[in-house]
Amino acid sequence: MAGHVPGSTRGGGIVRYTVELARALHRRPDVDLHLLVAPDAVDGLTDLVGSRDRLLVLPALPGPAVPAYERAALGLRLRGRYDVVQGVKHLLPRGLGRTHGVLTIHDMLLVDRPQDFGAAKRTLLQLPYAGSIRGADTLVCVSSATRDRLTAFDPRTAARSTAVPLATSPTLLTAAPRPVDGLGGRPFALVVGDTQPRKNLPTVITAWRQVVAQRPDAVLVQVGPPPWGAEAYGPDFDPLVASGHLRQLQGVDDGTLRWAYENAAVVLAPSLAEGFGLPAAEALDLGAPLVTSTDAALVEVSGARAQHLPAEDVDAWATAVLDHLGRPRPDVAARADRRTWDDVAEGTVAAVRRGQAGRTPST
């Protein structure tokens, strides 16, 4: 179910997940992949599956009506036509019958942090998400931390859920680095992600005021998508932007992002809550020093290769940044155990097969 993917195939975390998983599944000889797509994305997504006849096109509906259609009406269109239907963004159709329903669990933020979502999104997704979880035959969680949170929410999901960790996009790993004007030769720390309250930018931005008091040449660089929903920066944001000590880069290409990872003195991941924490994996795969919060998913992704700090300890974050700025960036080789999207596809297929073997077919 890729109705959220634009024809450009570019977008945030769930878009990237859908595109990279589709590419990896399409490479497998044991998977006959079809995609459910939006009408305006047909031309751009044909290459993901090899031919136009492997695309099933959604009806042209207003944006808010699409989730309701996918949840309430799509099942009758899909049941019996496919062996497996995978919902990769919160929703799985009802009424799939004998068709095996798979739901990707990226996080439990709709349950744990509903205040981060607008009223319309909460209304459209919160209850349907819970219903999709209950109805799925197989639940693919993007980390063990997310699986733990899922099973705490609903212990009945334990037997149906599997953790299948994500991987860095190959387009990022192979992109030609593109330098950022004004940053060459200047020490900077990097934060990658959106500006929602859970990303905890105010802690790092407040810490940066302490950093520049000792290192006036240093810059904090925040890379992410254009703002959506609630934002949180803290009171020090505007003065630091005005002084040139904080730069926001929005909607950058993979080459720019790779250059930023490869040239930052340190990458900071201060989030209060993550489902996986892809920027942490990207930083490590590109050899960047990394400091994360003690969020369970971030600790799982980075392990002993990163420093972990209490999310809201401003002094500790300032000290850690100054420590990295005060010494040369280490020459870290690429991870020998780097995970790939073929690994993600393998784990997903294995989870589906286990679910199919243990399922009692319904009518």
Backbone torsions as a table, in degrees:
resi	resn	phi	psi	omega
1	MET	NA	98.5	-174.1
2	ALA	-117.9	32.4	-178.1
3	GLY	-66.0	-16.0	179.7
4	HIS	-89.4	-5.7	-175.0
5	VAL	-89.6	123.6	177.8
6	PRO	-74.6	164.1	179.8
7	GLY	-61.2	-23.7	177.8
8	SER	-72.9	-16.6	-174.7
9	THR	65.1	11.4	178.9
10	ARG	-101.5	144.7	178.1
11	GLY	169.0	-167.8	-177.0
12	GLY	-74.6	-163.1	-170.6
13	GLY	-58.5	-43.7	-177.2
14	ILE	-73.1	-34.6	174.4
15	VAL	-62.2	-46.8	-179.4
16	ARG	-63.0	-41.0	176.9
17	TYR	-57.6	-48.5	-177.3
18	THR	-62.7	-44.4	-177.5
19	VAL	-66.7	-47.8	-177.0
20	GLU	-69.2	-37.3	176.3
21	LEU	-65.5	-41.5	178.6
22	ALA	-60.8	-44.8	178.9
23	ARG	-60.0	-43.5	-177.9
24	ALA	-69.6	-40.0	177.6
25	LEU	-65.9	-37.8	180.0
26	HIS	-64.3	-27.2	178.4
27	ARG	-74.6	-14.1	-175.2
28	ARG	-85.6	132.6	179.0
29	PRO	-72.7	-16.0	-177.6
30	ASP	-95.4	7.0	-179.8
31	VAL	-125.2	127.3	173.8
32	ASP	-103.4	97.0	-168.6
33	LEU	-89.6	134.5	171.5
34	HIS	-127.8	150.0	-179.9
35	LEU	-122.2	137.0	168.1
36	LEU	-89.4	121.6	-170.5
37	VAL	-132.8	159.6	174.1
38	ALA	-73.6	151.9	-177.3
39	PRO	-56.9	-37.4	-176.2
40	ASP	-84.2	3.1	-179.7
41	ALA	-108.9	2.4	-173.5
42	VAL	-57.6	-51.5	-176.5
43	ASP	-62.4	-41.0	-176.3
44	GLY	-72.8	-24.3	-174.6
45	LEU	-102.5	-4.4	-179.2
46	THR	-58.0	-39.9	-177.6
47	ASP	-63.0	-24.2	-179.4
48	LEU	-66.6	-26.6	-177.6
49	VAL	-119.4	-4.4	172.9
50	GLY	96.5	-26.5	-179.0
51	SER	-158.7	153.8	-177.2
52	ARG	-62.8	-30.9	-176.0
53	ASP	-73.5	-2.4	175.6
54	ARG	-98.1	9.0	176.5
55	LEU	-106.7	132.2	172.5
56	LEU	-108.5	122.9	-169.5
57	VAL	-97.8	130.4	174.5
58	LEU	-65.6	151.9	172.4
59	PRO	-67.5	154.4	178.2
60	ALA	-74.5	104.1	-177.3
61	LEU	-127.0	154.0	171.2
62	PRO	-59.1	147.0	-175.8
63	GLY	-48.2	-50.0	-178.9
64	PRO	-63.7	-20.2	-179.0
65	ALA	-83.5	-16.8	-175.7
66	VAL	-63.4	-48.1	179.1
67	PRO	-58.4	-39.5	179.2
68	ALA	-63.9	-42.1	177.8
69	TYR	-62.8	-46.5	-177.9
70	GLU	-61.9	-38.2	-177.6
71	ARG	-78.7	-43.3	-168.8
72	ALA	-96.0	-33.2	-170.8
73	ALA	-114.9	-23.3	-171.3
74	LEU	-68.1	-30.3	-176.6
75	GLY	-56.5	-39.7	179.9
76	LEU	-65.0	-29.4	179.3
77	ARG	-77.4	-29.0	-174.5
78	LEU	-97.9	-28.9	-171.7
79	ARG	-61.4	135.0	179.7
80	GLY	80.0	-11.9	-178.7
81	ARG	-91.9	-25.1	-178.0
82	TYR	-132.9	152.9	175.1
83	ASP	-73.5	-37.8	-174.1
84	VAL	-135.8	137.2	169.7
85	VAL	-121.8	124.8	-179.8
86	GLN	-113.0	119.3	171.8
87	GLY	-88.2	119.3	-175.2
88	VAL	-106.3	1.9	178.8
89	LYS	-142.2	78.9	169.1
90	HIS	73.7	-27.3	-169.6
91	LEU	-122.6	144.6	172.5
92	LEU	-131.7	133.7	-178.0
93	PRO	-62.1	145.6	170.2
94	ARG	-81.6	158.8	172.5
95	GLY	74.9	32.9	-180.0
96	LEU	-78.3	-11.3	178.6
97	GLY	61.8	-127.3	-178.4
98	ARG	-78.3	-10.9	175.8
99	THR	-66.6	132.1	-175.2
100	HIS	-78.0	121.7	-177.9
101	GLY	-96.4	126.1	-179.9
102	VAL	-119.9	133.8	177.9
103	LEU	-124.2	127.4	173.7
104	THR	-82.3	129.2	177.2
105	ILE	-104.7	102.2	179.9
106	HIS	-80.2	-32.5	179.6
107	ASP	-172.3	178.2	176.8
108	MET	-118.0	32.1	-174.2
109	LEU	-67.9	-31.0	176.7
110	LEU	-62.4	-26.5	177.8
111	VAL	-90.3	-45.6	-171.7
112	ASP	-83.6	-32.9	-175.5
113	ARG	-134.7	58.5	-177.8
114	PRO	-62.3	-22.6	-179.2
115	GLN	-65.9	-16.6	179.1
116	ASP	-78.9	-8.1	-176.3
117	PHE	-113.6	146.2	176.2
118	GLY	-65.4	161.6	-177.2
119	ALA	-59.4	-39.2	-178.6
120	ALA	-63.9	-44.0	-178.8
121	LYS	-67.6	-39.7	176.8
122	ARG	-60.4	-42.8	-178.6
123	THR	-66.3	-41.9	-175.8
124	LEU	-74.2	-28.6	-168.2
125	LEU	-119.3	-28.1	-169.2
126	GLN	-61.8	-55.4	179.3
127	LEU	-70.2	-42.6	175.8
128	PRO	-60.1	-33.7	177.3
129	TYR	-64.7	-46.3	178.0
130	ALA	-61.6	-39.5	177.5
131	GLY	-66.9	-36.9	177.6
132	SER	-65.5	-38.4	176.5
133	ILE	-61.8	-46.0	-179.1
134	ARG	-63.7	-35.6	-173.2
135	GLY	-89.6	-11.6	-176.2
136	ALA	-71.4	141.2	174.7
137	ASP	-78.9	-34.3	178.2
138	THR	-134.5	135.0	178.5
139	LEU	-116.3	117.5	-179.0
140	VAL	-102.4	109.5	-178.3
141	CYS	-96.2	142.4	-173.7
142	VAL	-80.7	-5.1	175.5
143	SER	-160.0	162.2	174.6
144	SER	-66.0	-34.4	177.7
145	ALA	-60.9	-42.4	178.4
146	THR	-68.1	-38.0	176.1
147	ARG	-62.3	-41.5	177.9
148	ASP	-60.7	-41.1	179.9
149	ARG	-68.7	-37.6	177.1
150	LEU	-61.9	-47.4	-177.2
151	THR	-70.6	-26.3	172.9
152	ALA	-68.9	-36.4	177.6
153	PHE	-68.0	-41.9	-179.2
154	ASP	-145.3	95.7	-177.6
155	PRO	-57.1	-21.6	-179.3
156	ARG	-68.4	-13.6	-179.4
157	THR	-82.8	-7.2	-172.4
158	ALA	-57.1	-43.7	-176.2
159	ALA	-73.9	-18.0	-176.3
160	ARG	-103.3	-1.5	-171.2
161	SER	-112.5	145.4	-180.0
162	THR	-140.0	141.1	174.4
163	ALA	-88.9	124.4	176.3
164	VAL	-127.5	92.9	-176.3
165	PRO	-61.3	154.8	-176.7
166	LEU	-86.4	-176.4	-179.1
167	ALA	-143.4	158.9	174.8
168	THR	-68.6	141.1	-179.9
169	SER	-64.1	133.0	176.2
170	PRO	-63.6	-24.7	177.7
171	THR	-68.5	-30.5	174.9
172	LEU	-72.9	-42.1	-176.7
173	LEU	-68.5	-25.4	-176.5
174	THR	-106.3	-3.8	-178.7
175	ALA	-65.5	145.8	174.1
176	ALA	-73.8	124.2	-179.0
177	PRO	-57.4	136.3	-178.8
178	ARG	-121.8	106.5	-176.4
179	PRO	-60.9	149.6	177.4
180	VAL	-94.6	125.2	179.6
181	ASP	-55.7	132.2	175.6
182	GLY	89.5	-7.8	-179.7
183	LEU	-106.1	-15.9	-179.0
184	GLY	-59.3	123.4	179.3
185	GLY	80.9	-0.5	179.9
186	ARG	-106.9	132.6	-178.5
187	PRO	-69.1	134.1	178.9
188	PHE	-146.7	152.5	170.4
189	ALA	-105.8	151.3	-172.5
190	LEU	-122.8	133.2	170.4
191	VAL	-121.8	127.7	-178.2
192	VAL	-116.9	126.9	177.8
193	GLY	147.9	177.7	179.7
194	ASP	-80.1	-174.0	-172.3
195	THR	-111.8	22.2	178.4
196	GLN	-66.9	158.0	-178.5
197	PRO	-55.3	-34.8	-177.6
198	ARG	-66.8	-18.8	179.2
199	LYS	-74.2	-14.2	169.1
200	ASN	63.5	36.1	177.3
201	LEU	-61.3	-34.7	-179.1
202	PRO	-55.3	-35.0	179.0
203	THR	-62.5	-48.5	-178.5
204	VAL	-67.8	-39.6	-179.0
205	ILE	-66.8	-40.8	175.8
206	THR	-64.8	-40.4	176.3
207	ALA	-62.1	-32.7	-177.3
208	TRP	-65.8	-28.0	175.6
209	ARG	-61.2	-38.8	176.1
210	GLN	-69.7	-37.3	-178.6
211	VAL	-61.7	-49.3	-174.3
212	VAL	-71.1	-18.8	174.9
213	ALA	-64.0	-29.9	178.6
214	GLN	-103.5	-25.6	-179.9
215	ARG	-129.6	78.3	-176.5
216	PRO	-66.3	-9.7	178.0
217	ASP	-88.0	-6.8	-172.4
218	ALA	-85.6	151.0	-179.4
219	VAL	-128.4	139.7	170.1
220	LEU	-98.9	124.7	-178.1
221	VAL	-113.1	122.0	176.7
222	GLN	-110.1	118.9	-178.9
223	VAL	-111.6	131.3	179.1
224	GLY	-174.9	-176.9	177.9
225	PRO	-76.4	166.2	171.5
226	PRO	-55.6	147.9	-176.2
227	PRO	-57.1	143.3	172.4
228	TRP	-145.5	139.9	-179.8
229	GLY	68.6	-156.9	-178.7
230	ALA	-66.6	144.2	176.9
231	GLU	-124.4	155.1	177.1
232	ALA	-147.4	122.2	-179.7
233	TYR	-124.5	-29.4	-174.3
234	GLY	88.1	168.8	-171.9
235	PRO	-73.6	-15.3	-176.2
236	ASP	-89.3	-3.4	-174.1
237	PHE	-62.4	-56.3	-175.2
238	ASP	-60.6	-46.1	178.3
239	PRO	-61.4	-37.7	-180.0
240	LEU	-70.1	-36.8	175.0
241	VAL	-64.4	-45.3	-177.8
242	ALA	-62.6	-33.7	-178.8
243	SER	-84.7	-5.9	-179.1
244	GLY	84.0	9.8	-179.5
245	HIS	-91.2	-3.8	177.2
246	LEU	-139.8	130.0	177.7
247	ARG	-126.0	136.0	173.8
248	GLN	-105.2	130.2	175.7
249	LEU	-121.2	117.7	-174.7
250	GLN	-113.0	137.6	174.8
251	GLY	64.3	36.6	-176.1
252	VAL	-76.5	159.6	177.4
253	ASP	-82.8	172.0	-176.0
254	ASP	-64.8	-33.3	179.2
255	GLY	-64.0	-40.9	177.6
256	THR	-66.4	-43.7	179.9
257	LEU	-63.8	-41.8	178.4
258	ARG	-61.4	-44.7	-179.7
259	TRP	-59.6	-41.5	-179.0
260	ALA	-63.0	-44.5	177.4
261	TYR	-61.4	-42.6	-172.4
262	GLU	-78.1	-11.3	-177.5
263	ASN	-119.9	-6.2	178.2
264	ALA	-69.2	142.9	173.3
265	ALA	-66.1	-32.8	178.4
266	VAL	-161.6	146.5	173.6
267	VAL	-103.3	134.9	-176.3
268	LEU	-114.4	130.9	177.7
269	ALA	-129.6	84.8	-171.5
270	PRO	-92.2	15.8	-168.6
271	SER	-56.4	147.1	173.1
272	LEU	-80.3	-28.6	-177.2
273	ALA	-155.4	128.6	176.5
274	GLU	-134.7	153.6	171.3
275	GLY	-86.7	-39.0	176.6
276	PHE	-134.3	-57.5	-177.4
277	GLY	96.5	57.8	-175.3
278	LEU	-60.6	-38.4	177.8
279	PRO	-57.4	-32.2	177.1
280	ALA	-65.5	-43.6	177.9
281	ALA	-65.2	-41.3	179.3
282	GLU	-62.1	-44.2	179.7
283	ALA	-59.0	-46.5	-179.1
284	LEU	-66.7	-40.0	-179.5
285	ASP	-66.7	-23.2	179.0
286	LEU	-104.5	13.8	170.9
287	GLY	77.6	22.5	-177.4
288	ALA	-90.9	140.5	168.5
289	PRO	-60.9	144.5	-170.2
290	LEU	-138.0	135.8	170.6
291	VAL	-125.0	128.1	178.9
292	THR	-124.8	166.9	169.0
293	SER	-73.3	179.8	177.8
294	THR	-91.0	15.7	172.5
295	ASP	-53.0	136.9	-171.5
296	ALA	-59.8	-40.1	-179.0
297	ALA	-67.6	-42.3	179.7
298	LEU	-64.7	-40.2	177.1
299	VAL	-65.5	-39.1	178.3
300	GLU	-62.4	-44.8	-177.3
301	VAL	-66.7	-41.4	-170.2
302	SER	-99.3	-28.1	176.5
303	GLY	54.4	-139.6	-176.2
304	ALA	-75.6	-4.8	-178.0
305	ARG	-83.0	-3.0	-179.6
306	ALA	-131.8	161.4	171.1
307	GLN	-92.4	138.2	-177.0
308	HIS	-118.6	128.5	-176.3
309	LEU	-126.8	151.3	172.0
310	PRO	-55.7	135.1	-168.8
311	ALA	-58.1	-34.4	-171.6
312	GLU	-111.8	17.2	178.2
313	ASP	-87.0	89.5	-174.5
314	VAL	-58.3	-45.9	-177.8
315	ASP	-60.6	-40.7	-179.3
316	ALA	-65.1	-38.6	178.5
317	TRP	-67.9	-40.1	178.0
318	ALA	-63.6	-42.3	179.5
319	THR	-63.4	-42.7	-179.4
320	ALA	-63.8	-42.1	179.6
321	VAL	-64.8	-46.8	-179.8
322	LEU	-60.9	-35.6	177.3
323	ASP	-62.2	-44.7	179.3
324	HIS	-69.1	-37.6	179.0
325	LEU	-68.8	-21.7	-176.4
326	GLY	-87.6	1.8	178.7
327	ARG	-140.7	157.9	178.6
328	PRO	-61.7	145.3	175.4
329	ARG	-64.4	130.9	-179.6
330	PRO	-66.1	148.1	177.0
331	ASP	-87.5	94.3	-173.9
332	VAL	-100.3	126.2	178.0
333	ALA	-72.0	155.5	175.5
334	ALA	-58.5	145.4	-177.7
335	ARG	-63.6	128.5	178.1
336	ALA	-69.6	-26.2	-177.3
337	ASP	-99.3	26.4	-177.1
338	ARG	-56.5	128.3	180.0
339	ARG	-78.7	147.8	-179.6
340	THR	-120.5	167.9	176.9
341	TRP	-73.3	-20.5	170.2
342	ASP	-65.4	-34.3	174.3
343	ASP	-64.8	-40.8	178.9
344	VAL	-63.2	-43.7	178.5
345	ALA	-63.2	-41.5	179.1
346	GLU	-60.9	-45.7	179.1
347	GLY	-64.4	-36.2	179.8
348	THR	-68.0	-46.4	179.1
349	VAL	-62.6	-41.5	179.5
350	ALA	-62.6	-40.3	178.5
351	ALA	-64.3	-41.0	178.9
352	VAL	-64.0	-43.8	-179.2
353	ARG	-64.0	-39.3	176.2
354	ARG	-63.5	-40.6	178.5
355	GLY	-65.0	-40.9	178.4
356	GLN	-64.9	-38.4	-178.5
357	ALA	-67.3	-30.6	-175.9
358	GLY	-98.8	0.3	-174.2
359	ARG	-86.1	141.6	169.6
360	THR	-94.5	110.0	-174.0
361	PRO	-57.6	140.8	175.9
362	SER	-107.3	166.7	-180.0
363	THR	-110.9	NA	NA
